[in-house]
Amino acid sequence: MLKEIKYIFFFLIISLFFFVTFKYYISDKHEKKYFRSINNLEEIINEKKKNLILLESNTENIKLFIDENKNQKKKFNFWNLLKNED
């Protein structure tokens, strides 16, 4: 008897949770809040852009580094690993 009452109690609690959650998300108050946040998103992004710190570029020498190592190719031994099946 206690076991059935416990299951009914759990079922009611879970059902109540889902009902309240669903009711909140379809309410007008939530919809207004959601659409206001979407409309203000562009303003928030612009405000955050103003506070960003710009870093100087330090990529001038990268092309020279890549050009110097371009001729050096590494030999891969994958096929040799397959051949050596002693």
C-alpha positions in Angstrom: 0.0 0.0 0.0 2.8 2.4 0.9 4.6 1.6 -2.3 1.6 2.6 -4.5 1.1 5.8 -2.5 4.8 6.6 -3.0 4.5 6.0 -6.8 1.4 8.2 -7.0 3.2 10.9 -5.0 6.2 10.8 -7.4 4.0 10.9 -10.4 2.1 13.9 -9.1 5.3 15.8 -8.3 6.8 15.1 -11.8 3.6 16.0 -13.5 3.3 19.2 -11.5 6.9 20.1 -12.4 6.2 19.7 -16.1 2.9 21.5 -16.0 4.3 24.5 -14.2 7.3 24.6 -16.6 5.1 24.4 -19.6 2.7 27.0 -18.3 5.6 29.4 -17.7 7.1 29.0 -21.2 3.8 29.7 -22.9 2.9 32.7 -20.8 2.8 36.2 -22.2 5.2 37.5 -19.6 7.9 35.1 -20.8 7.2 35.8 -24.5 7.6 39.6 -23.9 10.8 39.1 -22.0 12.2 36.8 -24.8 11.4 39.2 -27.6 12.8 42.1 -25.7 16.1 40.3 -25.3 16.2 39.5 -29.0 15.6 43.1 -29.9 18.3 44.4 -27.6 20.8 41.9 -28.8 22.3 44.2 -31.5 22.7 47.0 -28.9 24.4 44.7 -26.5 26.8 43.5 -29.2 27.7 47.1 -30.2 28.4 48.0 -26.5 30.7 45.0 -26.1 32.5 45.9 -29.3 33.5 49.3 -27.9 35.2 47.7 -24.9 37.3 45.2 -26.9 41.1 45.6 -26.9 42.7 45.4 -30.3 46.0 43.5 -30.4 48.8 44.3 -32.8 49.5 41.8 -35.5 52.6 39.7 -35.0 52.3 37.6 -38.2 54.8 39.3 -40.5 57.5 36.7 -40.2 55.3 33.6 -40.6 55.4 33.6 -44.3 59.2 33.6 -44.3 59.2 30.7 -41.8 56.9 28.6 -44.0 59.0 29.3 -47.1 62.2 28.2 -45.5 60.7 24.9 -44.4 58.9 24.2 -47.6 61.7 22.2 -49.3 62.2 20.0 -46.3 59.8 17.0 -46.6 59.5 14.4 -44.0 59.6 10.8 -45.2 56.8 8.8 -43.9 57.4 5.1 -43.1 53.9 3.9 -43.1 54.3 1.5 -46.0 57.5 0.2 -44.5 55.6 -0.7 -41.4 53.3 -2.8 -43.5 56.0 -4.5 -45.4 58.0 -5.7 -42.4 55.8 -8.6 -41.2 58.6 -10.9 -40.1 
